Amino acid sequence: MTTTIPDLGYLPVADIFKLPPGVNFGPCSGVAITIRNHILVFNRSENALMEFTSNGDHVRTMGRGIFTLPHGLRIDREGNIWCTDTGAHIVVKMNADGRILMVLGVAGRAGEWHHAGHLKCFDEPNDLAFGPDGEVYVTQGHGKADNLVHKFTANGDYVKSWGGTGKEKGKFDQPHSIVMNGKGLLYIADRSNQRIQVFDDDGNYVRETSHPGTPCGLAMCNDNSHMMMAHGHAGKVMKLDEHGNVLGITGSQGKGLNQYGEAHFIALDANEDIYIADTLNWRVQKLVKK
């Protein structure tokens, strides 16, 4: 596959992050770029959520004592920070200063629990995406409960769920990452089924493309049509068009520059420089355009 797909056209840069004395990242599960072009790193340590300038200078640490097993990280249009915690089974919304605004799910309680038409609990939520009116779509699929997508209003009111565990169209085996493009289509990295499935904003199946391996993380490019994918244990970063065709590729398995133990989640800044969170090598790498 790598012999027929062109190089992505990026170069790795040396470690840019200037951590406070005595502080290290734990396994880095998520990365996101704020509306101020700052870098947020979500990692499995007591300093779970750290903010850096675009040059890697440490700004502050947030989320101490809140998270059990950090996983997904997203920024909405208003600059709010959203985190998924697969250990505590919750989704947390914070403002740009780290103040908690909303919690979806019940901390420490796993499984499907509906009450009066409202979804109260998750089982290991993985990632989330936002609709044009602030709708929130949460993927669930690391735990023992059904592999599902849950839809909420911007206010956190439950709307519906779809999916289920399986290999058929519309079913999932670890729906690991989710993004929405400019046409309102949802792209879901169905990791253990080795594919990306596409749905409309109401959960109707549209199409799918095969991506052998472990497609882990998705991020929309600035044109809101193309996307980047972190391809898990293969250590690959790929650019895809809206139909899932691979347009460019870089990276490999390993511990060196532009090598990854598990390319877990991915983010792009305003220049479309790429940041890749690696859970096995405990770091975030930056790739810049050649």
N, C-alpha and C positions, 0 to 999 in steps of 0.2 A: 504494500500500500504506500509506503513512504517513498518508493522509487518513482512513482508516477504522479504524485501530488507535489506541487512546487513548495519551496521553502516559504515560510510565513513572512519572512523579511524583518525579523526582530533580532536584537542582540541582548544578552543578559548583562546586567550591571552588578557590581559587587554589592554586598550587603549594605543597604542604605540606612538601616534603622539604628538610631542612637538610643539605646536603652539606658534607663537610670542605673547607677551603680548597684551591683548585686542582683539585678533583675534579669530574668531570661524569659523568652517565650516558652510555653508548653506546646503540645501538639497544636498546630495552627489549623483550625477548621474553617474559618471564614475570613474574608477580607472585603472591604467596601470603600468607596470614595465618597466623601461628603460633598455637599454643595459648595463648600469652601475649598474644594480640592485637597482636603486632608485625607489621610489614610487611616482607616480603622482596622485593627487586627483583633480577631476573636480567637482566643486560644485557651487551652485547657490548663490553666494555672490559677493561682489566687489573684493574679492581675488579668482577669478574663478579657476585658475590653480596653484596648489601649489606642490612643489617638496620636498621630504623628503629622507633622507638616509634610508637604510634598518632597522636601529635602530629607525627610527621615528624622527630624528633631522631635523628641518626645514632648507632647503637649500635656497630657493628663492620662490618668487611669480611671476607668469607670467599672461598675459592676462587681466590685469586691463583695464576696459573700452571697451573691444573688444566684449564680448559675452553678448547676451540677455537672452537666456535660455539654459545653458549648458546641453548636453545630452550624446553623445557617445565619447569615448576616446580610441585611438589605437596608437601603436608604430610600424613603419615599420622596415624593415630589416636594413636600414641605420641609424636607431635611430631617425628619424624624428617623430614629434608629430602631430597627426591628431585629430581634434576635430569636432564634429557635434553640430550645434546650431539650435534647433527646433524653437526658437523665431525669430532669424534673417534669418533663411532659408539658411544657408551657411555651407560649409565644409572648415575648415581652416587647412592648412599644415604649420607647423613651424619646424625649425631646433631644435637641442637639447638645444640650448640656448634661445629658445623662439622667434626667429626672423621669421616673416611670410614669407613663400616662395611661397605660392599659396592659392588662394581663389576660390572655386567652388560655383556657385550660385551668386545671387545679394542680398546684405544685405537689408533686409526689404521688399523684393518683393517675394511673394509666388505664387505658381502655375506653370503650365507647360508653358514654353515659349521657343520655338525653333526658331532659326534664322540661315539660310544658313546651315542647317543640324547639328547645334550645340545646345545642351541643355544649356540654359542660367540660368534657375531658378529651384529650388526645392520647395517643399511644406513640410516643417518640416522633414528634413533628420534625421534618427535615429542613424545609425551605419554604419561602413564600414569595408571592408576586402581587402586584397591585394593578387594578383596573383603572380605566380613565376617570371614574367617579370615586376613586378611593377604595373600591372593593378590594378585599384581601383574600387571596387564594393560598391555602396552606396544604402542603403535601405531607403525608404521613406514611411511613413505611419501614422503619427500622425495627419496630416492636413486634408483638405477637398478634395484635389486632389486624383487622383488614387494612390492606394498602389502599388508601383513599386520597382524594382531593376534597378539601372542605372550603366552601365559599362563605364569606362574611361580608356584611356591609362595612362602610368606613367607620361606623360607630361600634363595630364588633358584634352586631346581631347576626346570628346564624341564618344562612339562606338555604344551603343544600350541600350534599356530598355526592360524589360519584366515584366509580372505579370498582375496587374489590381485588382480591389476590388471584393472580392467574397469568397466563401467557396469551390469552385471547386479546383481540382488539378491544381497547378500552379498559383492560385489566392491567394490574401493575405487579412488579416484584421489586420493591424499593424505589418508589418515585422520589428521586434524590434531589432534584433541582427543578425549578420552574421559573419561566420568564414569559412576559407578554410582549408581542411585537406591536408595531404601529398600526396593524390591521385588526387588532383585538384578538389575535390568535394566541393560545397558550401552548408553549413548548415544554414538555416534561421529559427530563432525562430519567428513563425507566431503567435503572442501572443494571439490575441482575437479569433483566430481559434483553439487555444489550441493544437498546433502541431509544429513539426519541419519538414520543407520541405527540400529536398535535390535536388540540380541541378548540372549539369556539368558547366564548366567555360564559356559556351556560353548561359546558361539560359535554357537548356533543362531539363525538369522534370525527376527525377530519382525515388524517393520514398518519403514516409513520415512516421512519427511515431506520435502517439497521446500522449499528455502530459497535462491532465486535469488541469486547473488552468490558471496561467498567466506565461508561459515560457518567461522570460525577457532577460537574458544575457547569452552569450556563450563565452567560452575561450578554446582554444586547449591546451591539456596537452603536455608535453615535447616530447612525442613520436609521436606527430603530427597525432595521430589516435583517441585516446580517447579525450573526452572533458568534461568540467565542465559546469553546468548550474545553474544560479541563478533563482530560481523559484518564483519570484515576491511576491505576497501577501501571499502565503503559507509560506513564510519564510524558504524555503528549499534550500539546496545546494546539487546537485546531480552529480554523475559521470556517464557518458554515454559511451557506446562503439560506433563504427562507424555506427552501425545499429539502434542506438537510445535506446538500452536496458539500463535500469537503473541498475548500478552495486553497487552503494553505495549511502547513503543519510545521511544528518545531518541537524540540525537547526529546528527552529519552529517560529511561529508568536509571537511577543512580543517585549519587550524593554530591556531584559537582555542580558547576554553573549550568543553568538550564537543564538540570536533571532533577527528578522528583521521585520520592518514595511512593507518595500518593498525591497526585494533583487533584485536590479535593474541591475547592471552590475558586472562583476567578472573578476579577473585577477590572474595569477599564476606566482610566481617567479622561479628562477633557481632550488630551492629545492622543487618546487611544493607546497609550502605554499600558502594559498588561501587568497585573499583580496576581500571583498564584499562591494560594495557601496550601501548604504541604503538611499533612497530619503526621507522617512518619519521619520526616526530616526536621520537624519542629521549626519551620521558618516560612516566611513569605518572600518569594523572589519577584524581582521587577524585570520586565523585558521592555526595551525601547526600540522604536522603529529605526532601521538602519539608515 
